[in-house]
């Protein structure tokens, strides 16, 4: 399923619960049960009432479980915990990662899409994505790694004049940008960088 804007902004009630959780004591980290309790307390706010985006399919449970968290750790969406002797310790970054995973699951985003969105993001970026939402440019139906930029262009840019801007990158390397090139999200920029890297690698051989 292709989703162009899976990350909806959250309500004031959710923002309040989120700020309460962020302001809690994270200094020495928390154990997994406490992390899950904090995640589920905030998640219950957006997964209740009239917000039934994830209901009806049976794939999204009311609570984020220990098993779910470890599954998304394995996939790379949530970082591995720190260690205090034999104990696994989780911090604020783990909390924000897990909470955003929970929200995107509730909004019916696929696990593969979630991996691509969360990879390499800072705590601040993840918090903004959770609170304010974001745009995701979908992959083509063919399932290839190429990303369509059509959804990133506004109606105005699609009718702009044929003006191209040349960006000098390195000796013998230029980027040509159309005059109507949009402002892109970090996720789309990452996909573009990956595409350019693949193109340069093919040129070497």
Rosetta constraint file for C-alpha pairs under 8 A:
AtomPair CA 1 CA 109 HARMONIC 7.84 0.50
AtomPair CA 1 CA 110 HARMONIC 7.54 0.50
AtomPair CA 2 CA 138 HARMONIC 5.29 0.50
AtomPair CA 2 CA 139 HARMONIC 7.09 0.50
AtomPair CA 3 CA 109 HARMONIC 7.33 0.50
AtomPair CA 3 CA 136 HARMONIC 6.66 0.50
AtomPair CA 3 CA 137 HARMONIC 7.54 0.50
AtomPair CA 3 CA 138 HARMONIC 6.23 0.50
AtomPair CA 4 CA 135 HARMONIC 5.82 0.50
AtomPair CA 4 CA 136 HARMONIC 4.86 0.50
AtomPair CA 4 CA 137 HARMONIC 5.58 0.50
AtomPair CA 4 CA 138 HARMONIC 6.18 0.50
AtomPair CA 4 CA 151 HARMONIC 7.44 0.50
AtomPair CA 5 CA 133 HARMONIC 7.64 0.50
AtomPair CA 5 CA 134 HARMONIC 6.15 0.50
AtomPair CA 5 CA 135 HARMONIC 4.50 0.50
AtomPair CA 5 CA 136 HARMONIC 5.62 0.50
AtomPair CA 6 CA 104 HARMONIC 6.92 0.50
AtomPair CA 6 CA 107 HARMONIC 6.39 0.50
AtomPair CA 6 CA 108 HARMONIC 8.00 0.50
AtomPair CA 6 CA 109 HARMONIC 6.81 0.50
AtomPair CA 6 CA 133 HARMONIC 7.41 0.50
AtomPair CA 6 CA 134 HARMONIC 7.10 0.50
AtomPair CA 6 CA 135 HARMONIC 6.93 0.50
AtomPair CA 6 CA 136 HARMONIC 7.03 0.50
AtomPair CA 7 CA 104 HARMONIC 6.82 0.50
AtomPair CA 7 CA 107 HARMONIC 7.71 0.50
AtomPair CA 7 CA 129 HARMONIC 6.80 0.50
AtomPair CA 7 CA 130 HARMONIC 6.94 0.50
AtomPair CA 7 CA 132 HARMONIC 7.49 0.50
AtomPair CA 7 CA 133 HARMONIC 3.95 0.50
AtomPair CA 7 CA 134 HARMONIC 5.08 0.50
AtomPair CA 7 CA 135 HARMONIC 6.98 0.50
AtomPair CA 8 CA 131 HARMONIC 7.99 0.50
AtomPair CA 8 CA 132 HARMONIC 6.67 0.50
AtomPair CA 8 CA 133 HARMONIC 4.44 0.50
AtomPair CA 8 CA 134 HARMONIC 7.01 0.50
AtomPair CA 9 CA 130 HARMONIC 7.12 0.50
AtomPair CA 9 CA 131 HARMONIC 5.36 0.50
AtomPair CA 9 CA 132 HARMONIC 4.18 0.50
AtomPair CA 9 CA 133 HARMONIC 4.62 0.50
AtomPair CA 10 CA 14 HARMONIC 6.04 0.50
AtomPair CA 10 CA 15 HARMONIC 6.65 0.50
AtomPair CA 10 CA 46 HARMONIC 7.39 0.50
AtomPair CA 10 CA 130 HARMONIC 7.44 0.50
AtomPair CA 10 CA 131 HARMONIC 5.46 0.50
AtomPair CA 10 CA 132 HARMONIC 6.66 0.50
AtomPair CA 10 CA 133 HARMONIC 7.73 0.50
AtomPair CA 11 CA 15 HARMONIC 6.29 0.50
AtomPair CA 11 CA 46 HARMONIC 7.75 0.50
AtomPair CA 12 CA 16 HARMONIC 6.11 0.50
AtomPair CA 13 CA 17 HARMONIC 6.38 0.50
AtomPair CA 13 CA 45 HARMONIC 7.08 0.50
AtomPair CA 14 CA 18 HARMONIC 6.05 0.50
AtomPair CA 14 CA 42 HARMONIC 6.52 0.50
AtomPair CA 14 CA 45 HARMONIC 5.71 0.50
AtomPair CA 14 CA 46 HARMONIC 6.22 0.50
AtomPair CA 15 CA 19 HARMONIC 6.10 0.50
AtomPair CA 15 CA 131 HARMONIC 6.77 0.50
AtomPair CA 16 CA 20 HARMONIC 6.22 0.50
AtomPair CA 17 CA 21 HARMONIC 6.28 0.50
AtomPair CA 17 CA 41 HARMONIC 7.74 0.50
AtomPair CA 17 CA 42 HARMONIC 5.53 0.50
AtomPair CA 17 CA 45 HARMONIC 7.73 0.50
AtomPair CA 18 CA 22 HARMONIC 6.16 0.50
AtomPair CA 18 CA 42 HARMONIC 6.03 0.50
AtomPair CA 19 CA 23 HARMONIC 5.99 0.50
AtomPair CA 20 CA 24 HARMONIC 6.34 0.50
AtomPair CA 21 CA 38 HARMONIC 6.58 0.50
AtomPair CA 21 CA 42 HARMONIC 7.76 0.50
AtomPair CA 22 CA 92 HARMONIC 7.01 0.50
AtomPair CA 25 CA 29 HARMONIC 7.98 0.50
AtomPair CA 26 CA 30 HARMONIC 6.89 0.50
AtomPair CA 26 CA 91 HARMONIC 5.95 0.50
AtomPair CA 26 CA 92 HARMONIC 6.24 0.50
AtomPair CA 27 CA 91 HARMONIC 7.88 0.50
AtomPair CA 28 CA 91 HARMONIC 7.79 0.50
AtomPair CA 29 CA 89 HARMONIC 5.48 0.50
AtomPair CA 29 CA 90 HARMONIC 5.13 0.50
AtomPair CA 29 CA 91 HARMONIC 4.70 0.50
AtomPair CA 29 CA 92 HARMONIC 7.69 0.50
AtomPair CA 30 CA 34 HARMONIC 6.06 0.50
AtomPair CA 30 CA 35 HARMONIC 6.25 0.50
AtomPair CA 30 CA 89 HARMONIC 5.44 0.50
AtomPair CA 30 CA 90 HARMONIC 5.19 0.50
AtomPair CA 30 CA 91 HARMONIC 6.44 0.50
AtomPair CA 31 CA 35 HARMONIC 6.30 0.50
AtomPair CA 31 CA 87 HARMONIC 7.59 0.50
AtomPair CA 31 CA 88 HARMONIC 6.38 0.50
AtomPair CA 31 CA 89 HARMONIC 5.25 0.50
AtomPair CA 31 CA 90 HARMONIC 6.14 0.50
AtomPair CA 32 CA 36 HARMONIC 6.16 0.50
AtomPair CA 32 CA 66 HARMONIC 7.54 0.50
AtomPair CA 32 CA 88 HARMONIC 7.29 0.50
AtomPair CA 32 CA 89 HARMONIC 7.13 0.50
AtomPair CA 32 CA 90 HARMONIC 6.76 0.50
AtomPair CA 33 CA 37 HARMONIC 6.16 0.50
AtomPair CA 33 CA 66 HARMONIC 7.84 0.50
AtomPair CA 34 CA 38 HARMONIC 6.26 0.50
AtomPair CA 35 CA 39 HARMONIC 6.21 0.50
AtomPair CA 35 CA 90 HARMONIC 6.87 0.50
AtomPair CA 35 CA 95 HARMONIC 6.50 0.50
AtomPair CA 36 CA 40 HARMONIC 5.93 0.50
AtomPair CA 36 CA 64 HARMONIC 6.69 0.50
AtomPair CA 36 CA 65 HARMONIC 7.03 0.50
AtomPair CA 36 CA 66 HARMONIC 7.32 0.50
AtomPair CA 37 CA 41 HARMONIC 6.03 0.50
AtomPair CA 38 CA 42 HARMONIC 6.61 0.50
AtomPair CA 38 CA 95 HARMONIC 7.72 0.50
AtomPair CA 39 CA 43 HARMONIC 6.06 0.50
AtomPair CA 39 CA 64 HARMONIC 7.50 0.50
AtomPair CA 39 CA 95 HARMONIC 6.42 0.50
AtomPair CA 39 CA 98 HARMONIC 6.96 0.50
AtomPair CA 39 CA 99 HARMONIC 5.57 0.50
AtomPair CA 40 CA 44 HARMONIC 5.78 0.50
AtomPair CA 40 CA 63 HARMONIC 5.72 0.50
AtomPair CA 40 CA 64 HARMONIC 6.20 0.50
AtomPair CA 40 CA 99 HARMONIC 7.95 0.50
AtomPair CA 41 CA 45 HARMONIC 7.07 0.50
AtomPair CA 42 CA 46 HARMONIC 7.32 0.50
AtomPair CA 42 CA 99 HARMONIC 7.80 0.50
AtomPair CA 43 CA 47 HARMONIC 5.97 0.50
AtomPair CA 43 CA 63 HARMONIC 7.82 0.50
AtomPair CA 43 CA 99 HARMONIC 6.90 0.50
AtomPair CA 43 CA 102 HARMONIC 7.04 0.50
AtomPair CA 43 CA 103 HARMONIC 7.04 0.50
AtomPair CA 44 CA 48 HARMONIC 5.95 0.50
AtomPair CA 44 CA 62 HARMONIC 7.19 0.50
AtomPair CA 44 CA 63 HARMONIC 7.68 0.50
AtomPair CA 46 CA 51 HARMONIC 6.37 0.50
AtomPair CA 46 CA 103 HARMONIC 7.89 0.50
AtomPair CA 47 CA 51 HARMONIC 5.93 0.50
AtomPair CA 47 CA 52 HARMONIC 6.55 0.50
AtomPair CA 47 CA 54 HARMONIC 7.77 0.50
AtomPair CA 47 CA 62 HARMONIC 7.23 0.50
AtomPair CA 47 CA 106 HARMONIC 7.27 0.50
AtomPair CA 48 CA 52 HARMONIC 6.89 0.50
AtomPair CA 53 CA 106 HARMONIC 6.15 0.50
AtomPair CA 53 CA 107 HARMONIC 5.37 0.50
AtomPair CA 53 CA 108 HARMONIC 7.22 0.50
AtomPair CA 54 CA 59 HARMONIC 7.94 0.50
AtomPair CA 54 CA 60 HARMONIC 6.16 0.50
AtomPair CA 54 CA 105 HARMONIC 7.18 0.50
AtomPair CA 54 CA 106 HARMONIC 4.23 0.50
AtomPair CA 54 CA 107 HARMONIC 5.46 0.50
AtomPair CA 54 CA 108 HARMONIC 5.91 0.50
AtomPair CA 55 CA 60 HARMONIC 7.13 0.50
AtomPair CA 55 CA 106 HARMONIC 7.71 0.50
AtomPair CA 60 CA 105 HARMONIC 6.61 0.50
AtomPair CA 60 CA 106 HARMONIC 6.12 0.50
AtomPair CA 64 CA 68 HARMONIC 6.21 0.50
AtomPair CA 64 CA 69 HARMONIC 7.00 0.50
AtomPair CA 64 CA 102 HARMONIC 6.96 0.50
AtomPair CA 65 CA 69 HARMONIC 6.27 0.50
AtomPair CA 66 CA 70 HARMONIC 6.28 0.50
AtomPair CA 67 CA 71 HARMONIC 6.14 0.50
AtomPair CA 68 CA 72 HARMONIC 6.42 0.50
AtomPair CA 69 CA 73 HARMONIC 6.17 0.50
AtomPair CA 69 CA 78 HARMONIC 7.59 0.50
AtomPair CA 69 CA 98 HARMONIC 6.97 0.50
AtomPair CA 70 CA 74 HARMONIC 6.20 0.50
AtomPair CA 71 CA 75 HARMONIC 6.46 0.50
AtomPair CA 72 CA 76 HARMONIC 6.22 0.50
AtomPair CA 72 CA 77 HARMONIC 5.35 0.50
AtomPair CA 72 CA 78 HARMONIC 5.93 0.50
AtomPair CA 73 CA 77 HARMONIC 5.68 0.50
AtomPair CA 73 CA 78 HARMONIC 4.51 0.50
AtomPair CA 73 CA 79 HARMONIC 5.98 0.50
AtomPair CA 73 CA 80 HARMONIC 6.45 0.50
AtomPair CA 74 CA 78 HARMONIC 7.90 0.50
AtomPair CA 75 CA 115 HARMONIC 6.98 0.50
AtomPair CA 76 CA 115 HARMONIC 6.65 0.50
AtomPair CA 76 CA 119 HARMONIC 7.28 0.50
AtomPair CA 77 CA 97 HARMONIC 6.97 0.50
AtomPair CA 77 CA 98 HARMONIC 7.93 0.50
AtomPair CA 77 CA 101 HARMONIC 7.51 0.50
AtomPair CA 77 CA 114 HARMONIC 7.23 0.50
AtomPair CA 77 CA 115 HARMONIC 5.45 0.50
AtomPair CA 77 CA 118 HARMONIC 5.90 0.50
AtomPair CA 77 CA 119 HARMONIC 6.50 0.50
AtomPair CA 78 CA 94 HARMONIC 6.19 0.50
AtomPair CA 78 CA 97 HARMONIC 5.67 0.50
AtomPair CA 78 CA 98 HARMONIC 6.35 0.50
AtomPair CA 79 CA 94 HARMONIC 6.40 0.50
AtomPair CA 81 CA 88 HARMONIC 5.59 0.50
AtomPair CA 81 CA 89 HARMONIC 5.39 0.50
AtomPair CA 81 CA 90 HARMONIC 5.29 0.50
AtomPair CA 81 CA 91 HARMONIC 7.96 0.50
AtomPair CA 81 CA 94 HARMONIC 7.79 0.50
AtomPair CA 82 CA 88 HARMONIC 5.73 0.50
AtomPair CA 82 CA 89 HARMONIC 4.88 0.50
AtomPair CA 82 CA 90 HARMONIC 6.34 0.50
AtomPair CA 83 CA 87 HARMONIC 5.69 0.50
AtomPair CA 83 CA 88 HARMONIC 4.88 0.50
AtomPair CA 83 CA 89 HARMONIC 5.60 0.50
AtomPair CA 84 CA 88 HARMONIC 6.45 0.50
AtomPair CA 84 CA 89 HARMONIC 6.65 0.50
AtomPair CA 90 CA 94 HARMONIC 6.00 0.50
AtomPair CA 90 CA 95 HARMONIC 7.56 0.50
AtomPair CA 91 CA 95 HARMONIC 6.47 0.50
AtomPair CA 92 CA 96 HARMONIC 6.32 0.50
AtomPair CA 92 CA 123 HARMONIC 8.00 0.50
AtomPair CA 93 CA 97 HARMONIC 6.15 0.50
AtomPair CA 93 CA 123 HARMONIC 5.50 0.50
AtomPair CA 94 CA 98 HARMONIC 6.04 0.50
AtomPair CA 95 CA 99 HARMONIC 6.02 0.50
AtomPair CA 96 CA 100 HARMONIC 6.10 0.50
AtomPair CA 96 CA 123 HARMONIC 6.80 0.50
AtomPair CA 96 CA 126 HARMONIC 6.60 0.50
AtomPair CA 96 CA 127 HARMONIC 6.39 0.50
AtomPair CA 97 CA 101 HARMONIC 6.24 0.50
AtomPair CA 97 CA 118 HARMONIC 7.54 0.50
AtomPair CA 97 CA 123 HARMONIC 7.80 0.50
AtomPair CA 97 CA 126 HARMONIC 6.86 0.50
AtomPair CA 98 CA 102 HARMONIC 6.14 0.50
AtomPair CA 99 CA 103 HARMONIC 6.22 0.50
AtomPair CA 99 CA 130 HARMONIC 7.94 0.50
AtomPair CA 100 CA 104 HARMONIC 6.09 0.50
AtomPair CA 100 CA 126 HARMONIC 7.21 0.50
AtomPair CA 100 CA 129 HARMONIC 7.84 0.50
AtomPair CA 100 CA 130 HARMONIC 5.69 0.50
AtomPair CA 101 CA 105 HARMONIC 6.09 0.50
AtomPair CA 101 CA 114 HARMONIC 6.86 0.50
AtomPair CA 102 CA 106 HARMONIC 6.23 0.50
AtomPair CA 103 CA 107 HARMONIC 6.31 0.50
AtomPair CA 103 CA 130 HARMONIC 7.60 0.50
AtomPair CA 104 CA 108 HARMONIC 6.39 0.50
AtomPair CA 104 CA 109 HARMONIC 5.41 0.50
AtomPair CA 104 CA 114 HARMONIC 7.13 0.50
AtomPair CA 105 CA 109 HARMONIC 5.32 0.50
AtomPair CA 105 CA 110 HARMONIC 7.02 0.50
AtomPair CA 105 CA 111 HARMONIC 7.71 0.50
AtomPair CA 109 CA 113 HARMONIC 6.53 0.50
AtomPair CA 109 CA 114 HARMONIC 6.75 0.50
AtomPair CA 110 CA 114 HARMONIC 6.29 0.50
AtomPair CA 111 CA 115 HARMONIC 6.29 0.50
AtomPair CA 112 CA 116 HARMONIC 6.58 0.50
AtomPair CA 113 CA 117 HARMONIC 6.25 0.50
AtomPair CA 114 CA 118 HARMONIC 6.13 0.50
AtomPair CA 115 CA 119 HARMONIC 6.02 0.50
AtomPair CA 116 CA 187 HARMONIC 7.54 0.50
AtomPair CA 117 CA 187 HARMONIC 6.04 0.50
AtomPair CA 118 CA 126 HARMONIC 7.41 0.50
AtomPair CA 121 CA 125 HARMONIC 5.97 0.50
AtomPair CA 121 CA 126 HARMONIC 6.25 0.50
AtomPair CA 122 CA 126 HARMONIC 6.17 0.50
AtomPair CA 123 CA 127 HARMONIC 6.07 0.50
AtomPair CA 124 CA 128 HARMONIC 6.24 0.50
AtomPair CA 125 CA 129 HARMONIC 6.18 0.50
AtomPair CA 126 CA 130 HARMONIC 6.15 0.50
AtomPair CA 127 CA 131 HARMONIC 6.15 0.50
AtomPair CA 128 CA 132 HARMONIC 5.58 0.50
AtomPair CA 128 CA 133 HARMONIC 7.18 0.50
AtomPair CA 129 CA 133 HARMONIC 4.79 0.50
AtomPair CA 129 CA 134 HARMONIC 5.89 0.50
AtomPair CA 134 CA 185 HARMONIC 7.58 0.50
AtomPair CA 135 CA 185 HARMONIC 6.86 0.50
AtomPair CA 136 CA 185 HARMONIC 7.83 0.50
AtomPair CA 136 CA 187 HARMONIC 7.21 0.50
AtomPair CA 136 CA 188 HARMONIC 7.28 0.50
AtomPair CA 137 CA 147 HARMONIC 7.09 0.50
AtomPair CA 137 CA 148 HARMONIC 6.76 0.50
AtomPair CA 137 CA 149 HARMONIC 6.74 0.50
AtomPair CA 137 CA 151 HARMONIC 6.03 0.50
AtomPair CA 137 CA 152 HARMONIC 6.60 0.50
AtomPair CA 137 CA 188 HARMONIC 6.71 0.50
AtomPair CA 138 CA 147 HARMONIC 6.73 0.50
AtomPair CA 138 CA 148 HARMONIC 6.74 0.50
AtomPair CA 138 CA 151 HARMONIC 7.85 0.50
AtomPair CA 139 CA 143 HARMONIC 6.63 0.50
AtomPair CA 139 CA 144 HARMONIC 7.33 0.50
AtomPair CA 139 CA 145 HARMONIC 7.20 0.50
AtomPair CA 139 CA 146 HARMONIC 6.74 0.50
AtomPair CA 139 CA 147 HARMONIC 5.03 0.50
AtomPair CA 139 CA 148 HARMONIC 6.20 0.50
AtomPair CA 140 CA 144 HARMONIC 6.88 0.50
AtomPair CA 140 CA 146 HARMONIC 7.26 0.50
AtomPair CA 140 CA 147 HARMONIC 6.65 0.50
AtomPair CA 140 CA 148 HARMONIC 6.45 0.50
AtomPair CA 146 CA 195 HARMONIC 7.10 0.50
AtomPair CA 147 CA 188 HARMONIC 8.00 0.50
AtomPair CA 147 CA 191 HARMONIC 6.91 0.50
AtomPair CA 147 CA 192 HARMONIC 7.77 0.50
AtomPair CA 149 CA 153 HARMONIC 6.87 0.50
AtomPair CA 152 CA 182 HARMONIC 6.45 0.50
AtomPair CA 152 CA 183 HARMONIC 7.91 0.50
AtomPair CA 152 CA 184 HARMONIC 6.80 0.50
AtomPair CA 153 CA 157 HARMONIC 6.00 0.50
AtomPair CA 153 CA 158 HARMONIC 6.57 0.50
AtomPair CA 153 CA 180 HARMONIC 7.62 0.50
AtomPair CA 153 CA 181 HARMONIC 6.98 0.50
AtomPair CA 153 CA 182 HARMONIC 5.57 0.50
AtomPair CA 154 CA 158 HARMONIC 6.53 0.50
AtomPair CA 154 CA 182 HARMONIC 7.34 0.50
AtomPair CA 155 CA 159 HARMONIC 6.93 0.50
AtomPair CA 156 CA 160 HARMONIC 6.52 0.50
AtomPair CA 156 CA 180 HARMONIC 7.84 0.50
AtomPair CA 157 CA 179 HARMONIC 7.78 0.50
AtomPair CA 157 CA 180 HARMONIC 4.29 0.50
AtomPair CA 157 CA 181 HARMONIC 6.91 0.50
AtomPair CA 157 CA 182 HARMONIC 7.38 0.50
AtomPair CA 158 CA 180 HARMONIC 6.68 0.50
AtomPair CA 160 CA 179 HARMONIC 6.92 0.50
AtomPair CA 160 CA 180 HARMONIC 5.79 0.50
AtomPair CA 161 CA 179 HARMONIC 7.02 0.50
AtomPair CA 161 CA 180 HARMONIC 7.84 0.50
AtomPair CA 162 CA 178 HARMONIC 7.11 0.50
AtomPair CA 162 CA 179 HARMONIC 6.77 0.50
AtomPair CA 163 CA 178 HARMONIC 5.90 0.50
AtomPair CA 163 CA 179 HARMONIC 4.80 0.50
AtomPair CA 163 CA 180 HARMONIC 8.00 0.50
AtomPair CA 164 CA 176 HARMONIC 6.19 0.50
AtomPair CA 164 CA 177 HARMONIC 5.39 0.50
AtomPair CA 164 CA 178 HARMONIC 4.44 0.50
AtomPair CA 164 CA 179 HARMONIC 5.29 0.50
AtomPair CA 165 CA 176 HARMONIC 5.52 0.50
AtomPair CA 165 CA 177 HARMONIC 5.00 0.50
AtomPair CA 165 CA 178 HARMONIC 6.27 0.50
AtomPair CA 165 CA 179 HARMONIC 6.63 0.50
AtomPair CA 166 CA 174 HARMONIC 6.45 0.50
AtomPair CA 166 CA 175 HARMONIC 5.73 0.50
AtomPair CA 166 CA 176 HARMONIC 4.63 0.50
AtomPair CA 166 CA 177 HARMONIC 6.46 0.50
AtomPair CA 167 CA 174 HARMONIC 5.43 0.50
AtomPair CA 167 CA 175 HARMONIC 4.95 0.50
AtomPair CA 167 CA 176 HARMONIC 6.27 0.50
AtomPair CA 167 CA 177 HARMONIC 7.73 0.50
AtomPair CA 168 CA 173 HARMONIC 6.44 0.50
AtomPair CA 168 CA 174 HARMONIC 4.65 0.50
AtomPair CA 168 CA 175 HARMONIC 6.59 0.50
AtomPair CA 169 CA 173 HARMONIC 5.51 0.50
AtomPair CA 169 CA 174 HARMONIC 5.36 0.50
AtomPair CA 169 CA 175 HARMONIC 6.98 0.50
AtomPair CA 170 CA 174 HARMONIC 7.06 0.50
AtomPair CA 177 CA 181 HARMONIC 6.34 0.50
AtomPair CA 184 CA 188 HARMONIC 6.11 0.50
AtomPair CA 184 CA 189 HARMONIC 6.37 0.50
AtomPair CA 185 CA 189 HARMONIC 6.32 0.50
AtomPair CA 186 CA 190 HARMONIC 6.18 0.50
AtomPair CA 187 CA 191 HARMONIC 6.52 0.50
AtomPair CA 188 CA 192 HARMONIC 6.24 0.50
AtomPair CA 189 CA 193 HARMONIC 6.17 0.50
AtomPair CA 190 CA 194 HARMONIC 6.27 0.50
AtomPair CA 191 CA 195 HARMONIC 6.25 0.50
AtomPair CA 192 CA 196 HARMONIC 6.20 0.50
AtomPair CA 193 CA 197 HARMONIC 6.11 0.50
AtomPair CA 194 CA 198 HARMONIC 6.25 0.50
AtomPair CA 195 CA 199 HARMONIC 6.22 0.50
AtomPair CA 196 CA 200 HARMONIC 6.21 0.50
AtomPair CA 197 CA 201 HARMONIC 6.17 0.50
AtomPair CA 198 CA 202 HARMONIC 6.20 0.50
AtomPair CA 199 CA 203 HARMONIC 6.29 0.50
AtomPair CA 200 CA 204 HARMONIC 6.46 0.50
AtomPair CA 201 CA 205 HARMONIC 7.02 0.50
